[in-house]
Amino acid sequence: MKKRFKKVLAAGAAMAVFMTGGFTCFAEETEAVTEAAEAAEEVTEAATEAVEETTEAAGNQAILVVSFGTSYDDSRDITIGAIEEAVAAAFPEYEVRRAFTSQIIIDKLADEEGLEIDNVTEALDRAIEDGITTLVIQPTHLMDGLEYNDVVNEVAEYADSFEKVVMGEPLLTSDEDYAAVISAITEATSEYDDGETAVCFMGHGTEAESNQVYATLQDKLTEAGYENYYVGTVEAEPTLEDVLAAVGEGEYTKVVLAPLMVVAGDHANNDMAGDEEGSWKTEFEAAGYEVECLIQGLGQLEAIQDIYVAHTQAAIDTLAE
């Protein structure tokens, strides 16, 4: 009995030691888990704060894409809309907004389709009301003509309403822009470069000095070896008559007409491709040419969208200066 009792005591002592050690290990593990939980909570709080800061920053900065506008729904979506989407994809930290400069188009869309689009004044006022502190305005204008300069002047009046506000440049500004546009339009029409076809681009034209961009583009096309490419305008120079005369000096049997405009809207569908007397199509047909019309705005071309994105980036870069 004594020997058995001693064995039991020994076993009990051993168990006591084991249990004590076990509680010690458990306590250590519990403390470690608690510390890990606290650390995880701190990381979560830090991440939440970072997200909130990022969200707040994104909510305070916007890019306003300003276009002349169009009432042609299909063209608007794949030109202006495509440019806006490209800008949004390139700068996800900014909210991208839209404004049109043509009040006639804005009113027409509101009356006929119930589509509400801000003009520039409304867009600027809305940005202030929404607490936007950094505003980048990127126009989709072809040049720094009357429309573009009107936007510049209006934005200047709001300069004190934002912490930072900057204007992006229009499509044709630098030599690099001309080269990129030439590459884009010639690649888009390369299938017609057969030696028998003249490719004629119709621009809008302006009374401003910036109208010279059309002549400059023509010169650069010719210098680059695209001698079958011609540039004219609807409301300025070069005129349709100028383009007809230039094409007449070649030995072409066919003419392809395309708009040198961001959107293929009223001018493209009527002044260029219309069947009424006086359109580019009917005038070239009367001159004996086979005519094909491309109803495609420049905004549809990814290469053109890339130029606007690059101009937006350049404008954003100036904010850090």
Stockholm file with secondary structure:
# STOCKHOLM 1.0

chainA/1-321         MKKRFKKVLAAGAAMAVFMTGGFTCFAEETEAVTEAAEAAEEVTEAATEAVEETTEAAGNQAILVVSFGTSYDDSRDITIGAIEEAVAAAFPEYEVRRAFTSQIIIDKLADEEGLEIDNVTEALDRAIEDGITTLVIQPTHLMDGLEYNDVVNEVAEYADSFEKVVMGEPLLTSDEDYAAVISAITEATSEYDDGETAVCFMGHGTEAESNQVYATLQDKLTEAGYENYYVGTVEAEPTLEDVLAAVGEGEYTKVVLAPLMVVAGDHANNDMAGDEEGSWKTEFEAAGYEVECLIQGLGQLEAIQDIYVAHTQAAIDTLAE
#=GR chainA/1-321 SS CHHHHHHHHHHHHHHHHHHHHHHHHHHHHHHHHHHHHHHHHHHHHHHHHHHHHHHHHHHTEEEEEEECCCSCHHHHHHTHHHHHHHHHHHCTTSEEEEEESCHHHHHHHHHHHCCCCCCHHHHHHHHHHTTCCEEEEEECCSSSSHHHHHHHHHHHHTGGGSSEEEECCCSSCSHHHHHHHHHHHHHHTGGGCSSSEEEEEEECCCSSGGGHHHHHHHHHHHHTTCTTEEEEESSSSSCHHHHHHHHHTSCCSEEEEEECSSSCCHIIIIIITCSSTTSHHHHHHHTTCEEEECCCCGGGCHHHHHHHHHHHHHHHHHTTC
#=GC SS_cons         CHHHHHHHHHHHHHHHHHHHHHHHHHHHHHHHHHHHHHHHHHHHHHHHHHHHHHHHHHHTEEEEEEECCCSCHHHHHHTHHHHHHHHHHHCTTSEEEEEESCHHHHHHHHHHHCCCCCCHHHHHHHHHHTTCCEEEEEECCSSSSHHHHHHHHHHHHTGGGSSEEEECCCSSCSHHHHHHHHHHHHHHTGGGCSSSEEEEEEECCCSSGGGHHHHHHHHHHHHTTCTTEEEEESSSSSCHHHHHHHHHTSCCSEEEEEECSSSCCHIIIIIITCSSTTSHHHHHHHTTCEEEECCCCGGGCHHHHHHHHHHHHHHHHHTTC
//
